[in-house]
Amino acid sequence: EAAGGRFVGTQPLFRVVKGIAREAVQQSVLLALVGIFVVIAIFGRSLRFALFTLVPLLASQAGALGALGWGGEPLTFLSLMAIPIALGVSVDTAFNLLHRARGEADAPQRVARVNAVCAGTTLAGFGGMVFSGYRGLRGLGLACLGGVALALILTQWLLPVLLERWPLGAGGRK
């Protein structure tokens, strides 16, 4: 306004709001990633632990975005919120397994049920949104389902194979 310009109609206003929201979502996702990497660094205490944790973490993102593409849903602000949710659950389940694997040979069998319940409750909670008539909620539910499910599958079946081949060892020094 100081330069003589004014908004005319709602279209320019929506563009400005959309730009602000996009930046806020990007910042939120970036902060979530930074926070997760800090947690991995502090509690993982080894490069192998961190690399193993990244397997379901990256899978959760591929699953979230892949589910949206497969389902024909657009990437919206709501569906982007699935990214930190899937990140959190993927790291939870990986940490449950990897922490126990440092001291227990049978850790994959011991934590499989707990991880299935942890991820399963998230899947059930967000899964209902897939049936929403509102496209934004449908996309959020679909992205959560894809991200959390793929992360759980890799945690339950791929991480035990990796741990068998390259064990973490007690104290996390490997």
C-alpha positions in Angstrom: 0.0 0.0 0.0 2.9 2.4 0.7 4.0 2.1 -2.9 0.5 2.6 -4.2 -0.5 -1.0 -4.7 -3.7 -2.7 -3.3 -5.2 -6.1 -3.3 -8.2 -6.4 -5.5 -10.4 -9.3 -4.9 -9.7 -12.5 -3.0 -7.3 -14.2 -5.5 -4.2 -12.1 -4.6 -5.0 -12.6 -0.9 -5.2 -16.4 -1.3 -1.9 -16.4 -3.2 -0.2 -14.6 -0.3 -1.8 -16.8 2.3 -0.8 -19.9 0.3 2.8 -18.7 0.0 3.0 -18.1 3.8 1.5 -21.5 4.5 3.9 -23.2 2.1 6.8 -21.6 3.9 5.4 -22.6 7.3 4.9 -26.2 6.3 8.4 -26.4 4.8 9.9 -25.0 8.0 7.9 -27.4 10.1 9.0 -30.4 8.1 12.6 -29.2 8.2 12.5 -28.7 12.0 11.0 -32.2 12.4 13.8 -33.7 10.4 16.5 -31.8 12.3 14.9 -32.8 15.6 14.8 -36.5 14.6 18.4 -36.4 13.5 19.4 -34.9 16.8 17.6 -37.7 18.6 19.2 -40.3 16.5 22.7 -38.8 17.1 22.2 -38.5 20.9 20.7 -41.9 21.5 22.0 -43.9 18.6 25.7 -43.3 19.5 27.0 -45.1 16.4 27.0 -44.7 12.6 25.6 -48.1 12.0 22.7 -47.5 14.4 22.0 -44.2 12.6 22.2 -45.8 9.1 19.8 -48.6 10.2 17.4 -46.0 11.6 17.4 -44.2 8.2 16.1 -47.3 6.4 12.5 -47.1 7.8 12.7 -43.3 8.0 13.4 -42.9 4.3 10.8 -45.7 3.5 8.2 -43.7 5.5 8.7 -40.8 3.2 8.6 -42.9 0.0 5.5 -44.6 1.3 3.7 -41.4 2.1 4.4 -39.7 -1.2 4.0 -43.0 -3.1 0.6 -43.6 -1.6 -0.6 -40.1 -2.6 0.6 -40.7 -6.2 -0.9 -44.2 -6.3 -4.2 -42.9 -4.9 -4.3 -40.0 -7.3 -4.4 -37.5 -4.4 -2.6 -34.1 -4.7 0.1 -33.0 -2.3 -1.7 -30.6 -0.1 -0.9 -28.8 3.2 -2.8 -31.5 5.1 -1.1 -34.4 3.3 2.2 -32.8 4.0 1.5 -33.1 7.7 1.7 -36.9 7.2 5.5 -36.5 6.7 6.4 -35.7 10.4 3.8 -38.2 11.6 5.3 -41.0 9.5 8.8 -39.9 10.4 8.0 -40.1 14.1 6.5 -43.6 13.9 9.2 -44.9 11.7 11.9 -43.7 14.1 9.9 -45.1 17.1 9.7 -48.6 15.8 13.3 -48.6 14.5 14.6 -47.4 17.9 12.5 -50.1 19.7 14.2 -52.7 17.7 17.7 -51.3 17.4 18.0 -50.4 21.1 17.0 -53.9 22.1 19.2 -55.5 19.5 22.3 -54.0 21.2 22.0 -56.5 24.0 19.5 -59.2 22.9 20.0 -61.6 20.0 16.2 -62.3 19.8 15.3 -58.5 19.8 13.3 -58.7 16.4 11.0 -61.3 17.9 10.6 -59.6 21.2 9.7 -56.2 19.8 7.7 -57.2 16.7 4.4 -57.2 18.6 5.0 -53.9 20.3 6.0 -52.2 17.1 3.0 -53.6 15.3 0.7 -52.2 18.0 2.6 -48.8 18.0 2.3 -48.4 14.2 -1.1 -50.2 14.1 -2.8 -47.7 16.3 -1.5 -44.9 14.1 -2.6 -46.7 11.0 -6.0 -47.3 12.5 -6.4 -43.7 13.6 -5.4 -42.1 10.3 -6.8 -44.9 8.2 -10.3 -43.7 8.8 -9.5 -40.4 7.1 -9.1 -42.3 3.8 -12.9 -42.5 3.7 -13.4 -38.8 4.3 -15.4 -36.8 1.8 -13.0 -34.0 2.3 -10.0 -34.4 -0.1 -7.5 -32.9 2.3 -8.3 -35.4 5.1 -8.4 -38.2 2.6 -4.9 -37.3 1.4 -3.6 -37.0 5.0 -5.0 -40.4 5.8 -3.6 -42.0 2.7 -0.1 -40.5 3.1 0.0 -41.7 6.8 -1.1 -45.1 5.8 1.5 -45.4 3.1 4.3 -44.0 5.1 3.7 -45.8 8.4 2.9 -49.1 6.8 6.0 -49.2 4.6 8.2 -48.1 7.6 6.7 -50.9 9.7 7.2 -53.5 7.0 10.9 -52.6 6.6 11.4 -52.5 10.4 9.8 -55.9 10.9 11.4 -57.7 8.0 14.4 -55.9 6.6 16.1 -54.5 9.7 16.3 -58.0 11.3 18.1 -59.2 8.2 20.5 -56.3 8.4 21.1 -56.8 12.1 21.8 -60.5 11.5 24.4 -59.6 8.9 25.9 -56.5 10.7 25.1 -56.7 14.5 25.2 -53.6 16.6 26.9 -55.2 19.6 26.6 -54.1 23.2 27.0 -50.5 24.0 26.5 -49.4 20.4 30.2 -49.1 19.6 29.9 -50.7 16.2 
